[in-house]
Amino acid sequence: MNDPTHTAHRPEVEAFVAAVSGHLADLSEEEREELLGGLAADLADQVADGADLGDPERYAAELRAAAGLPEAPGRRPRRAPRPTLPTAAELEETLDGLREDLSQLVSSHRAAEEAWRVLLPLRPAWWVLRAWAVVTLLDQLAGPPELVTLIPSFNGPLIGQVLLAAAVVASVLLGQGRLRLHGGPGSPLRERLGLLAINVGALVALLIVASNLPSAATLHSSYYGTSFEDGYAMGAEDRSTGLRLDGAPVRNLFAYDSAGQPLDGVQLYDADGRPLAIAAKTTASGYGAERTVGCGWRNGSSQLFHVFPLFQREQRRGTCRDEDRESGPLSTPVAPFAQVPPVTSPAAEAEVPTEAPAPIAPEPEPGQE
């Protein structure tokens, strides 16, 4: 049981209890007596055990909360200090510290030091790589999704080549320090931050582009198909040059009947029974998003390129034999002529009977008239 006489020998306890009572002045006498009764004796025992009394205002707020009483009127909750932006000197100190830590980390391990010596001469390769990564990412974002290529296309001729060349030149000049952006100690802070942002952005672009690189299985499926029959037929067909006219490959054929009307699904063979087929790779026309390829008629899972006219579809790369989820729907090609002049068979002309000449009546003899 607490002894009230202990408080007489501890003035700090009495002062603390008085301060707590002052923060409870808005309460009634009965409420304060209920909260503070026996408090001095309890605190005296705690102080005797070496405990710290703490903040009287906070203690009074805890007593209110424990008793279910409202907060003191006019008391505002303490706000957390607002975060402040680092100053330029602090940023420079942070960058210098990171640079120094990296230098110490490399020098403390022999393998890391040797690797760093190998990587330093390869900095020009990074300059070219970051330019390619940024331009390739822009190409991916500018148009419909497509496979990552060494030279970005940008859906038009020469656009990707020009942009990539300009980006490589700018990146090399930047790496050589000829574009007023330096990253070493003593350089202006805005230049150091600008160069850091460019390198981080290029690294992020490289990671995004790398995530879009197709796997070996996807490449095989995209360019060679997944069907053994299609692959075998395509290989057999590509050994020949296909149909040609005046040395140029024929992309499609349109047949008309003797009345001049277009025919559909015509199968062509030569005198030896060999199909007169068009090579699938020669049916393509156009470039980029405007590129179309010819698609053969079906015999099971195989495509036949000796049945005409061939169907068409939009496809950026490869032939119609390739699996391409980005290709357009099949469409029927438009014949060059809606109708051509009718023709007649020479055999039919030979079979038409000719009229016999009328017999010549004999001249009457004299005296028979």
C-alpha positions in Angstrom: 0.0 0.0 0.0 1.3 3.4 -0.9 2.4 5.8 1.9 1.2 9.4 1.3 4.1 10.7 3.4 6.5 9.7 0.6 5.4 12.8 -1.5 6.5 15.2 1.2 10.1 14.3 0.5 9.8 14.5 -3.3 9.0 18.0 -4.5 9.3 17.0 -8.1 6.4 14.7 -7.7 4.3 17.4 -6.2 5.2 19.8 -9.0 4.4 17.2 -11.6 1.0 16.4 -10.0 0.2 20.2 -9.9 1.1 20.6 -13.5 -1.1 17.6 -14.5 -3.9 19.1 -12.4 -3.5 22.4 -14.3 -4.0 20.6 -17.6 -7.2 19.1 -16.2 -8.6 22.5 -15.0 -11.6 22.3 -17.4 -12.9 19.3 -15.6 -15.1 19.3 -12.5 -13.7 18.9 -9.0 -15.1 15.3 -8.8 -13.5 14.3 -12.1 -10.1 15.7 -11.2 -10.3 14.0 -7.8 -11.1 10.7 -9.5 -8.2 11.0 -11.9 -5.6 12.4 -9.4 -6.5 10.5 -6.3 -3.5 8.4 -5.2 -1.5 9.7 -8.2 1.1 11.4 -6.1 1.9 8.2 -4.0 2.1 6.1 -7.2 4.5 8.5 -8.9 6.6 8.8 -5.7 7.1 5.0 -5.8 8.0 5.1 -9.5 10.5 7.9 -9.0 12.0 5.9 -6.1 12.5 3.0 -8.6 14.3 5.4 -11.0 11.4 6.1 -13.4 11.1 9.4 -15.3 8.0 11.4 -14.8 7.8 12.6 -18.4 5.7 15.4 -19.9 2.7 16.4 -17.6 0.6 17.6 -20.6 0.9 14.3 -22.3 0.3 12.5 -19.0 -2.9 14.5 -18.5 -4.1 13.6 -22.0 -3.4 9.9 -21.3 -5.5 10.2 -18.1 -8.4 11.8 -20.1 -8.2 9.1 -22.8 -8.2 6.3 -20.2 -11.2 7.7 -18.5 -13.1 8.3 -21.8 -13.1 12.1 -21.3 -12.8 14.6 -24.2 -9.6 16.4 -25.0 -8.8 19.7 -23.4 -10.5 22.6 -25.2 -8.2 24.5 -27.5 -5.6 21.7 -27.5 -4.4 21.0 -31.1 -2.9 17.7 -32.0 0.8 17.7 -32.7 1.6 17.6 -36.3 4.5 15.7 -37.7 7.2 18.0 -39.0 6.9 18.6 -42.8 9.6 16.9 -44.8 12.0 19.5 -46.2 13.7 19.2 -49.6 17.5 18.7 -49.4 19.6 21.7 -50.2 22.0 21.8 -53.2 24.9 21.4 -50.8 23.3 18.3 -49.3 22.7 16.8 -52.7 26.2 17.4 -53.8 27.5 15.8 -50.6 25.2 12.8 -51.2 26.5 12.3 -54.7 30.1 12.7 -53.6 29.5 10.2 -50.8 28.0 7.6 -53.2 30.8 8.1 -55.6 33.3 7.6 -52.8 31.5 4.5 -51.4 31.5 2.9 -54.9 35.2 3.7 -55.3 36.0 2.1 -51.9 33.8 -0.9 -52.7 35.6 -1.5 -56.0 39.1 -1.0 -54.5 38.4 -3.3 -51.6 37.8 -6.4 -53.8 40.5 -7.5 -56.3 38.0 -9.2 -58.6 35.8 -6.1 -58.6 38.8 -3.9 -59.3 39.8 -6.0 -62.3 36.3 -6.0 -63.6 36.1 -2.2 -63.4 39.3 -1.9 -65.4 37.8 -4.0 -68.1 34.5 -2.1 -68.1 36.0 1.4 -68.3 37.2 1.0 -71.9 33.8 -0.3 -72.9 32.0 3.0 -72.0 31.5 3.9 -75.7 29.5 0.7 -76.1 27.2 1.9 -73.3 26.8 5.2 -75.1 25.6 3.4 -78.3 23.4 1.0 -76.3 21.6 3.7 -74.4 20.8 5.6 -77.6 19.4 2.4 -79.2 17.3 1.6 -76.1 15.7 5.0 -76.0 14.9 5.0 -79.7 13.6 1.5 -79.7 11.3 2.2 -76.7 9.9 5.2 -78.6 9.3 3.0 -81.6 7.5 0.5 -79.4 5.3 3.3 -77.9 4.7 5.1 -81.2 2.9 2.4 -83.1 1.3 -1.1 -82.8 3.3 -3.7 -80.9 6.0 -5.4 -83.0 9.1 -7.5 -82.5 12.2 -5.7 -81.3 14.6 -5.2 -84.2 18.1 -3.9 -84.5 17.0 -0.9 -86.5 13.7 0.6 -85.3 11.2 1.1 -88.2 8.7 3.8 -86.9 6.3 2.5 -89.6 8.1 4.3 -92.4 11.2 4.2 -94.5 14.4 5.8 -93.2 12.7 7.3 -90.1 14.2 4.7 -87.7 17.6 4.9 -89.3 17.8 8.7 -89.1 16.5 8.8 -85.5 18.9 6.1 -84.4 21.9 7.7 -86.0 21.1 11.1 -84.4 20.6 9.5 -81.0 23.9 7.7 -81.2 25.8 10.9 -82.2 24.1 12.8 -79.3 24.9 10.0 -76.8 28.5 9.8 -77.9 29.0 13.5 -77.6 27.3 13.4 -74.2 29.6 10.6 -73.0 32.6 12.6 -74.2 31.5 15.6 -72.1 31.0 17.8 -75.1 27.3 18.7 -74.4 27.9 20.6 -71.2 26.8 17.8 -68.9 29.5 16.4 -66.6 29.1 14.0 -63.7 32.3 14.3 -61.9 33.0 16.1 -58.6 33.1 19.9 -58.9 30.6 20.0 -61.8 27.5 22.1 -61.4 24.7 20.3 -59.6 22.2 20.7 -62.4 24.6 19.1 -64.9 25.3 16.1 -62.5 21.6 15.6 -61.9 20.8 15.9 -65.6 23.4 13.3 -66.6 22.2 11.0 -63.8 18.6 11.3 -65.0 19.6 10.5 -68.6 21.5 7.4 -67.6 18.8 6.2 -65.3 16.1 6.8 -67.9 18.2 4.9 -70.5 18.6 2.0 -68.1 14.9 1.8 -67.5 14.3 2.0 -71.3 16.7 -0.9 -71.8 15.0 -3.0 -69.2 11.6 -2.4 -70.8 12.9 -3.2 -74.2 14.6 -6.4 -72.9 11.3 -7.5 -71.4 9.7 -7.4 -74.8 12.4 -9.5 -76.5 10.9 -12.7 -77.8 12.1 -16.1 -76.7 13.8 -18.5 -79.0 10.5 -20.5 -79.1 8.5 -17.4 -80.0 10.9 -16.5 -82.8 10.8 -20.0 -84.2 7.0 -20.0 -84.1 6.8 -16.5 -85.7 9.2 -17.1 -88.6 8.9 -20.9 -89.2 5.5 -21.9 -88.0 4.6 -24.7 -85.6 3.2 -27.2 -88.1 5.4 -29.9 -89.6 3.4 -30.0 -92.8 3.5 -26.2 -93.3 7.2 -26.2 -92.7 7.8 -29.1 -95.1 5.6 -27.5 -97.8 7.3 -24.1 -97.4 10.7 -25.6 -97.6 9.8 -27.5 -100.7 8.4 -24.4 -102.3 11.2 -22.1 -101.4 13.7 -24.3 -103.3 12.1 -23.0 -106.5 11.7 -19.5 -107.7 7.9 -19.7 -108.2 6.1 -18.2 -111.2 7.7 -15.3 -112.9 6.8 -12.9 -115.7 9.6 -11.1 -117.6 11.9 -12.1 -114.8 9.8 -10.6 -112.0 8.0 -12.8 -109.5 4.2 -13.1 -109.8 2.3 -12.2 -106.6 -1.1 -13.5 -107.6 -3.1 -14.9 -110.6 -6.7 -14.3 -111.8 -8.4 -16.6 -114.1 -11.5 -15.9 -116.4 -13.8 -18.3 -118.3 -14.5 -18.2 -122.0 -17.4 -15.8 -121.4 -15.0 -13.4 -119.7 -16.2 -13.9 -116.1 -13.7 -14.3 -113.2 -13.2 -17.8 -111.8 -12.6 -18.7 -108.1 -10.6 -21.6 -106.8 -8.8 -22.4 -110.0 -6.0 -25.1 -109.6 -3.2 -24.9 -112.1 -0.9 -27.8 -113.2 1.6 -28.2 -116.0 1.7 -31.0 -118.6 3.7 -33.3 -116.2 1.2 -32.8 -113.3 3.3 -30.4 -111.4 1.4 -27.6 -109.6 2.1 -24.1 -111.0 2.6 -22.5 -107.6 3.6 -19.0 -106.5 6.3 -18.9 -103.8 4.8 -17.6 -100.5 7.7 -15.2 -99.9 7.1 -13.5 -103.3 3.5 -12.6 -102.5 4.3 -9.8 -100.2 3.9 -6.2 -101.2 4.1 -2.8 -99.4 6.0 -1.8 -96.3 5.3 -1.5 -92.6 1.7 -1.2 -91.6 0.7 -1.2 -95.4 2.5 -4.6 -96.1 0.2 -7.4 -97.3 1.0 -11.1 -98.0 -0.8 -13.7 -100.0 -2.5 -16.7 -98.3 -3.1 -20.0 -100.0 -6.2 -22.1 -100.2 -6.4 -24.9 -97.6 -6.1 -28.7 -98.0 -6.2 -29.8 -94.3 -3.5 -28.0 -92.4 -1.5 -27.2 -95.5 -1.7 -24.0 -97.6 -1.8 -24.4 -101.4 -0.3 -21.7 -103.5 -1.3 -23.1 -106.9 -5.0 -22.4 -106.3 -6.0 -18.9 -107.5 -6.7 -16.2 -106.7 -4.7 -16.1 -103.4 -6.3 -14.5 -100.4 -4.5 -11.5 -98.7 -4.0 -10.2 -95.2 -2.0 -7.4 -93.6 1.2 -8.7 -92.0 4.4 -6.8 -91.0 6.9 -9.7 -91.3 7.2 -13.1 -92.8 4.6 -14.9 -95.0 1.1 -16.1 -94.4 2.5 -19.4 -93.2 3.9 -17.7 -90.1 1.9 -17.4 -86.9 1.5 -13.7 -86.3 -1.1 -12.5 -83.7 -0.8 -9.0 -85.0 -1.8 -9.8 -88.6 -5.1 -8.6 -90.1 -8.0 -10.6 -91.2 -8.2 -12.5 -94.5 -9.6 -10.6 -97.5 -10.5 -11.5 -101.0 -8.3 -9.7 -103.6 -9.8 -7.5 -106.2 -9.4 -8.8 -109.7 -7.8 -6.4 -112.1 -10.8 -6.6 -114.5 -14.4 -7.2 -113.6 -14.9 -8.9 -117.0 -12.7 -9.6 -120.0 -13.7 -10.1 -123.6 -15.2 -13.5 -124.4 -13.3 -16.0 -126.4 -14.1 -19.0 -128.6 -12.5 -22.3 -128.9 -10.7 -23.1 -132.1 -11.9 -26.7 -131.8 -15.5 -25.5 -131.7 -14.9 -23.5 -134.9 -13.5 -26.6 -136.7 -16.7 -28.6 -135.8 -19.2 -26.1 -137.3 -20.5 -27.6 -140.6 -20.3 -25.5 -143.7 -23.1 -25.1 -146.2 -22.8 -27.1 -149.5 -22.8 -25.0 -152.7 -26.0 -25.0 -154.6 -25.8 -27.3 -157.8 -25.5 -25.6 -161.1 -28.4 -26.3 -163.4 -27.3 -27.6 -166.9 -27.9 -25.4 -169.8 -30.8 -26.6 -172.0 -30.0 -28.0 -175.4 -31.3 -26.2 -178.5 -34.8 -27.2 -179.3 -35.6 -28.1 -175.7 -36.7 -24.7 -174.6 
